[in-house]
């Protein structure tokens, strides 16, 4: 075998290795995106039902205490799902950035968009904390 054919084989092995690594990273990203997200999306709908349903309690003429308790539990569900989605967004961002850094696909626009997405969920987390505190304070003062 000549040096050139050895170099070609080495280049082919490197290329195949990059393709396998790209495929593994892509599979990790897909598995990460799908993992438990359907459960948490459905769980978020429970929170929506509790938050919106709390207003129905007031419309039915019930006291403020059941309203505030239902609202507080709805906000708690929102908070739990916001944390879960935030952790998921961070994980996908890290894996996609790793994929870009290794030159295995992806692009800088996708990485920047994922970074913005994880920060967007952080706003919900902060807002839910304020809501939980204020509604909890109302429950305590009643």
C-alpha positions as CSV (number, residue, x, y, z in Angstrom):
1,X,0.0,0.0,0.0
2,X,1.1,3.5,-0.8
3,X,1.2,6.4,1.5
4,X,-1.6,8.0,-0.5
5,X,-4.0,5.1,-0.1
6,X,-3.2,5.0,3.6
7,X,-4.0,8.7,3.9
8,X,-7.2,8.1,2.0
9,X,-8.3,5.3,4.3
10,X,-7.4,7.5,7.3
11,X,-9.5,10.4,5.9
12,X,-12.4,8.0,5.3
13,X,-12.2,6.6,8.8
14,X,-12.1,10.2,10.2
15,X,-15.1,11.1,8.0
16,X,-17.1,8.0,9.1
17,X,-16.2,8.8,12.7
18,X,-17.5,12.3,12.4
19,X,-20.7,11.1,10.8
20,X,-21.2,8.6,13.7
21,X,-20.5,11.2,16.3
22,X,-22.9,13.6,14.6
23,X,-25.6,10.9,14.5
24,X,-25.0,10.1,18.2
25,X,-25.3,13.8,19.2
26,X,-28.4,14.2,17.1
27,X,-30.0,11.2,18.7
28,X,-29.2,12.6,22.2
29,X,-30.8,15.9,21.3
30,X,-33.9,14.2,19.9
31,X,-34.2,11.9,23.0
32,X,-33.7,14.9,25.2
33,X,-36.4,16.9,23.5
34,X,-38.9,14.0,23.7
35,X,-38.1,12.9,27.3
36,X,-41.1,13.5,29.5
37,X,-42.2,16.6,27.6
38,X,-45.6,15.3,26.8
39,X,-46.2,14.6,30.5
40,X,-45.2,18.1,31.5
41,X,-47.2,19.7,28.7
42,X,-50.3,17.8,30.0
43,X,-49.4,18.7,33.5
44,X,-49.2,22.4,32.5
45,X,-52.8,22.1,31.2
46,X,-53.8,21.0,34.7
47,X,-52.3,24.2,36.0
48,X,-54.2,26.2,33.4
49,X,-57.4,24.5,34.5
50,X,-56.7,25.4,38.2
51,X,-55.7,29.0,37.5
52,X,-58.7,29.7,35.2
53,X,-61.0,27.5,37.3
54,X,-60.2,29.6,40.3
55,X,-62.1,32.5,38.7
56,X,-65.1,30.3,38.3
57,X,-65.2,29.8,42.0
58,X,-65.5,33.6,42.5
59,X,-68.2,33.8,39.9
60,X,-70.2,31.1,41.7
61,X,-70.1,33.2,44.8
62,X,-67.7,31.2,46.9
63,X,-65.4,32.7,49.5
64,X,-62.0,34.1,48.7
65,X,-60.1,31.3,50.4
66,X,-60.9,28.5,47.9
67,X,-60.2,31.0,45.1
68,X,-56.7,31.8,46.4
69,X,-55.9,28.2,47.2
70,X,-56.9,27.0,43.8
71,X,-55.0,29.8,42.2
72,X,-51.9,29.1,44.3
73,X,-51.9,25.4,43.3
74,X,-52.3,26.4,39.6
75,X,-49.4,28.7,39.9
76,X,-47.4,26.0,41.6
77,X,-48.1,23.6,38.7
78,X,-47.0,26.3,36.3
79,X,-43.8,26.8,38.3
80,X,-43.0,23.1,38.3
81,X,-43.4,22.9,34.5
82,X,-41.5,26.1,33.9
83,X,-38.5,24.6,35.7
84,X,-38.8,21.4,33.7
85,X,-38.9,23.2,30.4
86,X,-36.1,25.5,31.5
87,X,-33.9,22.5,32.3
88,X,-34.8,20.9,29.0
89,X,-34.0,24.1,27.1
90,X,-30.6,24.3,28.8
91,X,-29.8,20.7,28.0
92,X,-30.8,21.1,24.3
93,X,-28.8,24.3,24.1
94,X,-25.6,22.7,25.5
95,X,-25.9,19.7,23.2
96,X,-26.5,21.9,20.1
97,X,-23.6,24.2,21.0
98,X,-21.4,21.1,21.4
99,X,-22.5,19.9,18.0
100,X,-21.7,23.3,16.5
101,X,-18.3,23.5,18.3
102,X,-17.3,20.1,17.0
103,X,-18.3,21.0,13.4
104,X,-20.9,18.3,13.3
105,X,-23.7,20.4,11.9
106,X,-26.0,23.0,13.4
107,X,-25.4,26.7,12.9
108,X,-24.8,29.7,15.1
109,X,-28.4,31.0,14.5
110,X,-29.8,27.8,16.0
111,X,-27.6,28.1,19.0
112,X,-28.4,31.7,19.6
113,X,-32.2,31.0,19.2
114,X,-31.9,28.2,21.8
115,X,-30.1,30.5,24.2
116,X,-32.9,33.0,23.9
117,X,-35.5,30.2,24.4
118,X,-34.0,29.2,27.7
119,X,-34.0,32.8,28.9
120,X,-37.6,33.2,27.9
121,X,-38.7,30.4,30.2
122,X,-36.7,32.1,33.0
123,X,-39.1,35.0,32.8
124,X,-42.0,32.7,33.6
125,X,-40.1,31.3,36.6
126,X,-39.6,34.7,38.0
127,X,-43.2,35.7,37.4
128,X,-44.6,32.6,39.0
129,X,-42.4,33.1,42.1
130,X,-43.9,36.6,42.5
131,X,-47.4,35.2,41.9
132,X,-46.9,32.4,44.4
133,X,-45.6,34.8,47.0
134,X,-48.4,37.3,46.6
135,X,-51.2,34.7,46.5
136,X,-49.7,32.9,49.5
137,X,-49.6,36.2,51.3
138,X,-53.3,36.8,50.6
139,X,-54.0,33.3,51.9
140,X,-52.0,34.0,55.1
141,X,-53.8,37.3,55.6
142,X,-57.3,35.9,55.2
